Amino acid sequence: MAVCKFCQTEVTWLKEGRKNIPVEGDGTRHKCEQMMNSLKSTKTLDRGSLSPEEIKKYEEAINSKTKTKSKKK
């Protein structure tokens, strides 16, 4: 069994559509307060707030990471 990294409760993972969701031992979906607070604090970006230069910079960084990973294999 897996353990929730926020509240240390034992959970299992079930596939629901394309997503894997944590499920507690009694079959209910696991939603702890610590996990919800963590999800609220994630940073979100608006597409309109990025300039084309910034987008290009991010794309180049992603592409360079994938190129180095493929060379290691």
Distance bins in CASP14 RR format, pairs under 12 A and 6 or more apart:
PFRMAT RR
TARGET T0000
AUTHOR 0000-0000-0000
RMODE 2
METHOD distances of the structure
MODEL  1
1 8 0 0 0 0 0 1 0 0 0 0 0
1 9 0 0 0 0 1 0 0 0 0 0 0
1 10 1 0 1 0 0 0 0 0 0 0 0
1 11 1 0 0 1 0 0 0 0 0 0 0
1 12 1 0 0 1 0 0 0 0 0 0 0
1 13 0 0 0 0 1 0 0 0 0 0 0
1 22 0 0 0 0 0 1 0 0 0 0 0
1 23 0 0 0 0 0 1 0 0 0 0 0
1 24 0 0 0 0 0 1 0 0 0 0 0
1 25 0 0 0 0 1 0 0 0 0 0 0
1 30 0 0 0 0 0 1 0 0 0 0 0
2 8 0 0 0 0 0 1 0 0 0 0 0
2 9 0 0 0 0 1 0 0 0 0 0 0
2 10 1 0 0 1 0 0 0 0 0 0 0
2 11 1 0 1 0 0 0 0 0 0 0 0
2 12 1 0 0 1 0 0 0 0 0 0 0
2 13 1 0 0 1 0 0 0 0 0 0 0
2 14 0 0 0 0 0 1 0 0 0 0 0
2 20 0 0 0 0 0 1 0 0 0 0 0
2 21 0 0 0 0 0 1 0 0 0 0 0
2 22 1 0 0 1 0 0 0 0 0 0 0
2 23 0 0 0 0 0 1 0 0 0 0 0
2 24 0 0 0 0 0 1 0 0 0 0 0
2 25 0 0 0 0 0 1 0 0 0 0 0
2 30 0 0 0 0 1 0 0 0 0 0 0
3 9 1 0 0 1 0 0 0 0 0 0 0
3 10 1 0 1 0 0 0 0 0 0 0 0
3 11 1 0 0 1 0 0 0 0 0 0 0
3 12 0 0 0 0 0 1 0 0 0 0 0
3 13 0 0 0 0 0 1 0 0 0 0 0
3 22 0 0 0 0 1 0 0 0 0 0 0
3 24 0 0 0 0 0 1 0 0 0 0 0
3 30 0 0 0 0 0 1 0 0 0 0 0
3 32 0 0 0 0 0 1 0 0 0 0 0
4 10 1 0 0 1 0 0 0 0 0 0 0
4 11 1 0 1 0 0 0 0 0 0 0 0
4 12 0 0 0 0 0 1 0 0 0 0 0
4 13 0 0 0 0 0 1 0 0 0 0 0
4 22 1 0 0 1 0 0 0 0 0 0 0
4 23 0 0 0 0 0 1 0 0 0 0 0
4 24 0 0 0 0 1 0 0 0 0 0 0
4 25 0 0 0 0 0 1 0 0 0 0 0
4 29 0 0 0 0 0 1 0 0 0 0 0
4 30 1 0 0 1 0 0 0 0 0 0 0
4 31 0 0 0 0 1 0 0 0 0 0 0
4 32 1 0 0 1 0 0 0 0 0 0 0
4 33 0 0 0 0 0 1 0 0 0 0 0
4 34 0 0 0 0 1 0 0 0 0 0 0
4 35 1 0 0 1 0 0 0 0 0 0 0
4 36 0 0 0 0 0 1 0 0 0 0 0
4 38 0 0 0 0 0 1 0 0 0 0 0
5 11 0 0 0 0 0 1 0 0 0 0 0
5 22 0 0 0 0 0 1 0 0 0 0 0
5 30 0 0 0 0 0 1 0 0 0 0 0
5 32 0 0 0 0 0 1 0 0 0 0 0
5 34 0 0 0 0 1 0 0 0 0 0 0
5 35 0 0 0 0 1 0 0 0 0 0 0
5 38 0 0 0 0 1 0 0 0 0 0 0
6 22 0 0 0 0 0 1 0 0 0 0 0
6 30 0 0 0 0 1 0 0 0 0 0 0
6 31 0 0 0 0 0 1 0 0 0 0 0
6 32 1 0 1 0 0 0 0 0 0 0 0
6 33 0 0 0 0 1 0 0 0 0 0 0
6 34 1 1 0 0 0 0 0 0 0 0 0
6 35 1 0 1 0 0 0 0 0 0 0 0
6 36 0 0 0 0 1 0 0 0 0 0 0
6 37 0 0 0 0 1 0 0 0 0 0 0
6 38 1 0 0 1 0 0 0 0 0 0 0
6 39 0 0 0 0 0 1 0 0 0 0 0
7 22 0 0 0 0 0 1 0 0 0 0 0
7 24 0 0 0 0 0 1 0 0 0 0 0
7 30 0 0 0 0 1 0 0 0 0 0 0
7 31 0 0 0 0 0 1 0 0 0 0 0
7 32 1 0 1 0 0 0 0 0 0 0 0
7 33 1 0 0 1 0 0 0 0 0 0 0
7 34 1 0 1 0 0 0 0 0 0 0 0
7 35 1 0 0 1 0 0 0 0 0 0 0
7 36 0 0 0 0 0 1 0 0 0 0 0
7 37 0 0 0 0 0 1 0 0 0 0 0
7 38 0 0 0 0 0 1 0 0 0 0 0
8 30 0 0 0 0 0 1 0 0 0 0 0
8 32 0 0 0 0 1 0 0 0 0 0 0
8 34 0 0 0 0 1 0 0 0 0 0 0
8 35 0 0 0 0 0 1 0 0 0 0 0
9 22 0 0 0 0 1 0 0 0 0 0 0
9 23 0 0 0 0 0 1 0 0 0 0 0
9 24 1 0 0 1 0 0 0 0 0 0 0
9 25 0 0 0 0 1 0 0 0 0 0 0
9 26 0 0 0 0 0 1 0 0 0 0 0
9 28 0 0 0 0 0 1 0 0 0 0 0
9 30 1 0 0 1 0 0 0 0 0 0 0
9 31 0 0 0 0 0 1 0 0 0 0 0
9 32 1 0 0 1 0 0 0 0 0 0 0
9 33 0 0 0 0 0 1 0 0 0 0 0
9 34 0 0 0 0 0 1 0 0 0 0 0
9 35 0 0 0 0 0 1 0 0 0 0 0
10 22 0 0 0 0 1 0 0 0 0 0 0
10 23 0 0 0 0 0 1 0 0 0 0 0
10 24 1 0 0 1 0 0 0 0 0 0 0
10 25 1 0 0 1 0 0 0 0 0 0 0
10 26 0 0 0 0 0 1 0 0 0 0 0
10 27 0 0 0 0 0 1 0 0 0 0 0
10 30 0 0 0 0 1 0 0 0 0 0 0
11 20 0 0 0 0 0 1 0 0 0 0 0
11 21 0 0 0 0 1 0 0 0 0 0 0
11 22 1 0 1 0 0 0 0 0 0 0 0
11 23 1 0 0 1 0 0 0 0 0 0 0
11 24 1 0 1 0 0 0 0 0 0 0 0
11 25 1 0 0 1 0 0 0 0 0 0 0
11 26 0 0 0 0 0 1 0 0 0 0 0
11 27 0 0 0 0 1 0 0 0 0 0 0
11 28 0 0 0 0 0 1 0 0 0 0 0
11 29 0 0 0 0 1 0 0 0 0 0 0
11 30 1 0 1 0 0 0 0 0 0 0 0
11 31 0 0 0 0 0 1 0 0 0 0 0
11 32 0 0 0 0 1 0 0 0 0 0 0
11 35 0 0 0 0 0 1 0 0 0 0 0
12 20 0 0 0 0 0 1 0 0 0 0 0
12 21 0 0 0 0 1 0 0 0 0 0 0
12 22 1 0 0 1 0 0 0 0 0 0 0
12 23 1 0 1 0 0 0 0 0 0 0 0
12 24 0 0 0 0 1 0 0 0 0 0 0
12 25 1 0 0 1 0 0 0 0 0 0 0
12 26 0 0 0 0 0 1 0 0 0 0 0
12 27 0 0 0 0 1 0 0 0 0 0 0
12 28 0 0 0 0 0 1 0 0 0 0 0
12 29 0 0 0 0 0 1 0 0 0 0 0
12 30 0 0 0 0 1 0 0 0 0 0 0
13 19 0 0 0 0 1 0 0 0 0 0 0
13 20 1 0 1 0 0 0 0 0 0 0 0
13 21 1 0 0 1 0 0 0 0 0 0 0
13 22 1 0 0 1 0 0 0 0 0 0 0
13 23 1 0 0 1 0 0 0 0 0 0 0
13 24 0 0 0 0 0 1 0 0 0 0 0
13 25 0 0 0 0 0 1 0 0 0 0 0
13 29 0 0 0 0 0 1 0 0 0 0 0
13 30 0 0 0 0 1 0 0 0 0 0 0
14 20 1 0 0 1 0 0 0 0 0 0 0
14 21 1 0 1 0 0 0 0 0 0 0 0
14 22 0 0 0 0 1 0 0 0 0 0 0
14 23 1 0 1 0 0 0 0 0 0 0 0
14 24 0 0 0 0 0 1 0 0 0 0 0
14 25 0 0 0 0 0 1 0 0 0 0 0
14 27 0 0 0 0 1 0 0 0 0 0 0
14 28 0 0 0 0 0 1 0 0 0 0 0
14 29 0 0 0 0 1 0 0 0 0 0 0
14 30 0 0 0 0 0 1 0 0 0 0 0
15 21 1 0 0 1 0 0 0 0 0 0 0
15 22 0 0 0 0 0 1 0 0 0 0 0
15 23 0 0 0 0 0 1 0 0 0 0 0
16 22 0 0 0 0 0 1 0 0 0 0 0
16 23 0 0 0 0 1 0 0 0 0 0 0
16 29 0 0 0 0 1 0 0 0 0 0 0
19 29 0 0 0 0 0 1 0 0 0 0 0
20 29 0 0 0 0 0 1 0 0 0 0 0
20 30 0 0 0 0 0 1 0 0 0 0 0
21 27 0 0 0 0 0 1 0 0 0 0 0
21 28 0 0 0 0 0 1 0 0 0 0 0
21 29 1 0 1 0 0 0 0 0 0 0 0
21 30 1 0 0 1 0 0 0 0 0 0 0
21 31 0 0 0 0 1 0 0 0 0 0 0
21 35 0 0 0 0 0 1 0 0 0 0 0
22 28 0 0 0 0 0 1 0 0 0 0 0
22 29 1 0 0 1 0 0 0 0 0 0 0
22 30 1 1 0 0 0 0 0 0 0 0 0
22 31 0 0 0 0 1 0 0 0 0 0 0
22 32 0 0 0 0 1 0 0 0 0 0 0
22 35 0 0 0 0 1 0 0 0 0 0 0
23 29 1 0 0 1 0 0 0 0 0 0 0
23 30 1 0 0 1 0 0 0 0 0 0 0
23 31 0 0 0 0 0 1 0 0 0 0 0
24 30 1 0 1 0 0 0 0 0 0 0 0
24 31 0 0 0 0 1 0 0 0 0 0 0
24 32 0 0 0 0 1 0 0 0 0 0 0
29 35 0 0 0 0 0 1 0 0 0 0 0
30 36 0 0 0 0 0 1 0 0 0 0 0
31 37 0 0 0 0 0 1 0 0 0 0 0
31 38 0 0 0 0 0 1 0 0 0 0 0
31 39 0 0 0 0 1 0 0 0 0 0 0
32 38 0 0 0 0 1 0 0 0 0 0 0
32 39 0 0 0 0 0 1 0 0 0 0 0
33 39 0 0 0 0 0 1 0 0 0 0 0
33 40 0 0 0 0 0 1 0 0 0 0 0
34 40 0 0 0 0 0 1 0 0 0 0 0
34 41 0 0 0 0 0 1 0 0 0 0 0
35 41 0 0 0 0 0 1 0 0 0 0 0
35 42 0 0 0 0 0 1 0 0 0 0 0
36 42 0 0 0 0 0 1 0 0 0 0 0
43 49 0 0 0 0 0 1 0 0 0 0 0
45 51 0 0 0 0 0 1 0 0 0 0 0
45 54 0 0 0 0 1 0 0 0 0 0 0
45 55 0 0 0 0 0 1 0 0 0 0 0
45 58 0 0 0 0 1 0 0 0 0 0 0
47 54 0 0 0 0 0 1 0 0 0 0 0
47 55 0 0 0 0 1 0 0 0 0 0 0
48 54 0 0 0 0 0 1 0 0 0 0 0
48 55 0 0 0 0 1 0 0 0 0 0 0
49 55 0 0 0 0 0 1 0 0 0 0 0
50 56 0 0 0 0 1 0 0 0 0 0 0
50 57 0 0 0 0 1 0 0 0 0 0 0
50 58 1 0 0 1 0 0 0 0 0 0 0
50 59 0 0 0 0 0 1 0 0 0 0 0
51 57 0 0 0 0 1 0 0 0 0 0 0
51 58 0 0 0 0 0 1 0 0 0 0 0
52 58 0 0 0 0 0 1 0 0 0 0 0
52 59 0 0 0 0 0 1 0 0 0 0 0
53 59 0 0 0 0 0 1 0 0 0 0 0
53 60 0 0 0 0 0 1 0 0 0 0 0
54 60 0 0 0 0 0 1 0 0 0 0 0
54 61 0 0 0 0 0 1 0 0 0 0 0
55 61 0 0 0 0 0 1 0 0 0 0 0
55 62 0 0 0 0 0 1 0 0 0 0 0
56 62 0 0 0 0 0 1 0 0 0 0 0
56 63 0 0 0 0 0 1 0 0 0 0 0
57 63 0 0 0 0 0 1 0 0 0 0 0
57 64 0 0 0 0 0 1 0 0 0 0 0
58 64 0 0 0 0 0 1 0 0 0 0 0
58 65 0 0 0 0 0 1 0 0 0 0 0
59 65 0 0 0 0 0 1 0 0 0 0 0
59 66 0 0 0 0 0 1 0 0 0 0 0
60 66 0 0 0 0 0 1 0 0 0 0 0
60 67 0 0 0 0 0 1 0 0 0 0 0
61 67 0 0 0 0 0 1 0 0 0 0 0
61 68 0 0 0 0 0 1 0 0 0 0 0
62 68 0 0 0 0 0 1 0 0 0 0 0
62 69 0 0 0 0 0 1 0 0 0 0 0
63 69 0 0 0 0 0 1 0 0 0 0 0
63 70 0 0 0 0 0 1 0 0 0 0 0
64 70 0 0 0 0 0 1 0 0 0 0 0
64 71 0 0 0 0 0 1 0 0 0 0 0
65 71 0 0 0 0 0 1 0 0 0 0 0
65 72 0 0 0 0 0 1 0 0 0 0 0
66 72 0 0 0 0 0 1 0 0 0 0 0
66 73 0 0 0 0 0 1 0 0 0 0 0
67 73 0 0 0 0 0 1 0 0 0 0 0
END
